[in-house]
Amino acid sequence: MLRIRQNRSRVLFQPTVLKVLRILQNIVPPALIRLSTPEFRNSVRALRPSVAVFDCDGTLWSGDAGSSFMQWSMESGLLSREACDWLDARYRSYLRGDVSELDMCGEMVQIYRGLREAELRAAAHTFFDLYIAPRIFPEMEQLCTDLKTAGTVLWAVSSTNNWVIEAAVEHLGIPADRVLAARVRVVDGVATNELIDVPTDEGKAVALDRAGMKNPEAVFGNSIHDAAMLALAQHAFAVNPSQELLELAAMNGWLVFQPESPQLAG
């Protein structure tokens, strides 16, 4: 599998740094700034940002669409049995820590090599209706509507494949040409295994920089894999944050917002 190399010397949030932060927290516990729904909405609107950047999985909707689409692809027959067996083994290795986040995210796009992009886009729209649509955070959907109405340019950044992300964020008013997601080259309408980009960790900051956003006005993320792009922001918001991101939010003064869990049918 083709791998993208990144300059790890620029990564600011390695586990050793987090251990130091935890020690400092025990000495002088930093205060988290948690916002209610009205406070969150008003805080963002008051910024009047010209550009707002959103992580997707866990930020705009609950759950991990990347791994869920992988599982759905295996169950629905989109992938061959051979591909399913290989991917299942790799994912188990990833969960054990034997495969990196970067490699796993890339391989979860490369696995669709040889399939027609039209088929993949159709599958992504079906998956959106079944899995993502019911899990969109209503507060985040409303925020996207508010910002777009006010003239803010919205961007989405994700390590999930671009077919799924483009199908999902279209519903939130973000067009495909403002999606920075994991993707492979498509030749004659067929997906190859040639990686173009895998925006995760420092790669998200690199992707934004490459798109001309060195210091975006508002950035929203939920996990440690969003830390590098949150650090670029003039105003960073930790939405539905993981414990690791909460620690960084406290140390950096990032605002924290916990949306309500979507009510799933059944």
N, C-alpha and C positions, 0 to 999 in steps of 0.2 A: 504494500500500500504506500502511495506517495504521502510524504509528511511535509508539513510546512514548519520551517524553523523560525523561531522568534528570538529576539534579543532579551534573554532573561536578566541581563544586568540592569534593565530598567524596571523590573518588577519590584514594587514597593511593599508587597503584602505577603511575604513568605512566612511559613509557620514560626520561624525563629522570632520574627518581629512581633507576631501575635502573642508569643509567650512573654516577651518583654512588656507588651501593652497590658497583659493580664497582671503582671507583677506591679506595674505602676497603678493599675486600678485598685489594687489592695492597699496601696499607700494613700492615694487621693482618688476615691471613686468619682469618676466624671458623671455628670448628670445628663441623662437622655432628655431630649426635647421631643415629647410625643404630642402629636396633633390630633384633635378630634376631626371628624369629617368636615364640618363647616370651616374649622381653622385651616385644614389642609387645602381645601378648595380656595378659600380666600387668600391664603398665603401665595399660592401659585398664580392666581389671577392678578394679584397686586404687583407681581414681578413684570407683567406685560412682556413676557419673553418673545423674542422674534423667532427663536428656535427652541424646541424641547425634544429631548432624546429619551426614549423608553427602552429598557430591557423588556422582554416579552414573557417567557415562562416564569411564573411566580410573581410577576410584577403587574402585568395587564390581566392575567388570568391565573387561577390556581393550578398547581400541578406542573408536570414536565411534559410538554407536548413532544419533545424530541424522542424520549424513550418510549412514550406512549404510541407515537406514530410507528416507531420501530416494531413494537409488539403487535400493533394493529396490522401492519404490513405482513407480518408472519402469519397471523391468524386469518387474514382475508385472502391469502394466496397471491398477494402482489409480488412477493419474493419466492424464489424457488426453495425447495427443501434443503438443497445444498447450501444456499446462501443463508437460510434460517439457522441451520446448525452451526455454521461458522460464526455468524453474528451473535448467536446466543452464547457461544463459548467466549467470545471476545468481551461481551458485556459482563459476564461473570468475572472475568479477569479484571475488568475495570472496577467492579464493585469491591474486589479484593485489594485494589490499589496497585495492581501489576501493569495496568495500561493507563496512560495519562489522560486527563480531561481533553487536551488538545487532540491527541490521536483518536480517542473514541468518538469525539464529535465529527472529526473528519471522515472516519470510517463509516459512520452512520449515514453519510451522504454518498460516499463512494459505492456503497453496497448496491445502489440502484443503477449502476452502470449497465448499459445495454437496453434499458427500458426507454420507451418513448416519453418525451417530456409532456406531451399532451395527456398521456395516461397518468403520469405522476401528478400533474396539476388537477386532473379530475379526481384522483384519489385524495389529494390534499383538501379539496373542497368538501368531499364527503366526510373526511375525518374531522374537519372543522365543525360541520353541523352536528356530528355525533359527540365529539369530545370537548372541543374548545368553547364553542358558543355557550353551552350551559355553565361554563366555569369562568366566564369573564366577570371581573369585579365591577359591579355597577358604578361604584365611585370613580373608577379609572375610566370607564366608558364615558361617563358624564364629563370628566375632566378633559378628555380628548375632544369631546364635542365643544366644550366651552372654549378651549384653546384654539381650535380650528375656526370657530365663529369669530374669535378676536383677531384672527389673521396670523396666528403662530404657525410656523412650519414644523410639522411633526416628523420625526425620524424613529425608526425601530432598529434595534441592534440585537442580534441573537446568534447563539451557536447552533440552534436548530436549523434544519435545512430550509432554504429559501422558498420552496414550494409551499410548505405548511405555513411559514410565517407570512408570506405574501397573501395567501388565502385568508388568514386570520385578521391581519391588521387592515386589510381593505375594508372590513366591517367597521373599523374604528377611524376611517378617514385617512389612512396612511397609504399612499400609492406605492407600487412596486419599485419605482425608481428612488424611493427614499427608505429602502430596506437594505440593511447591511447584515447578511446572514451567511451561514455556511452554504457553500455552493460549489458545484463542479462545472466544468466546461461542457456545453451542449453542442454537438456537431450533427448537422443535418437532422435536427429534431430528436437526437438520441443522447441520453446522458452518458458521459464518459467517467473515468475514475480520476481525471485530472483536476485536482483541487485548485480553486481560484482563491478562496478565502475561508477561514474558520475563526470568526471573531469570538474569542473567549479570553478571559483574564486580560493580560496586557494587550492581546490582539484586538479587543474592543476599542481601547484607546487609540491604537494604531489605525484601525479602520475609520474612526471618526476623524483623526488627523488627516488621513488620506482623502477624505471627503470634504476637507476644508474646514473642519470644526475643531480647532485647537483648544477652545475654551467656551464650550456651549453654555448658554445661560441657565438652562434647567435640565438636570439629568435624573432619571428615576431608575432604581435597581433594587434587587431583593437579596442578592447573595454575594459571597466573597468573590465570585467570578465577575462581578460588576464593579469591584472596588477601584480598579484602575481608571475606568471611564468616569466614575463618580468623582474621583480626585481631580479630573480635568474641569469639572463644572464650576461655574460661578455660584450656583445654588444646587446642592445635592440633596436628594430625597431618598431615604431608605424606606421602601414600601414593602410590607409583608416580609420584613427582614429575617434572615437566618441569625442564629446566635453570633456567629463570627462577624457578620456585618453590623449587628448591634454594637459590638465592641468597638469597631472602627467608627461607627456613627457617633458614639459617645466621645471618643478621643478627638474627632474632627469637627464636632458641632453640627453634624448633618441632621436635618429634621427627619423625624420618624413618623410613619403613618401605617396603621394596621387596618386595611379594609375589612369589611364583613365578608365572611365566607359565603359564596354563592349557594343558594338553596337548590340542590340537585333533585330532579324527579326520581321517584322510586326509592 
